[in-house]
Amino acid sequence: MVIKVFLASSSGSTAIKKKQQDVVGFLEALKVDYTQLDIACNEDNRMWMRQNVPTEKKPTNGIPLPPQIFNEESYCGDYDTFFDAKEDNSVYEFLGLPPPPGSKRARAEEEEEQEEADEDREEEDLQSEEEEELRQLEDEEEAEVQEEEEEDVEETQEEEAE
């Protein structure tokens, strides 16, 4: 999965430049594999970005400004949503990426998976115990029925002998 960051290399807005640098710098610090796609020099990139930002995420004028972030073809968000994810320590989720091995979130997910596996094992053990108890009860019932049948046979034989 490649993260695509749509940028404008020749933006006249210092605010846009700063936001672009913030996104790129943070992705580099996290060592996230990403590609920069310039919308200022490449009309195809500009058109693709504009067409693929969901309508509800576009500003009132309908033209989304860079930076816009995608995971392959899937829209992740703009700078504001990226910034919110950064503040919430949820950038990997924002990007649609698994947390890096050894991170707190990865360890938490591993612990959760382990707990689920333990619960499943306990449930299977309990089910096995219940099945064993049921088998024992069935065996005991069968033995009782057999014992009663033997007693009936003995009584019949005694009656016939008299």
Summary of the structure (lengths in Angstrom):
residues: 162
radius of gyration: 34.0
end to end distance: 91.9
largest distance: 119.7
contacts: 384
relative contact order: 0.10
helix: 62%
strand: 12%
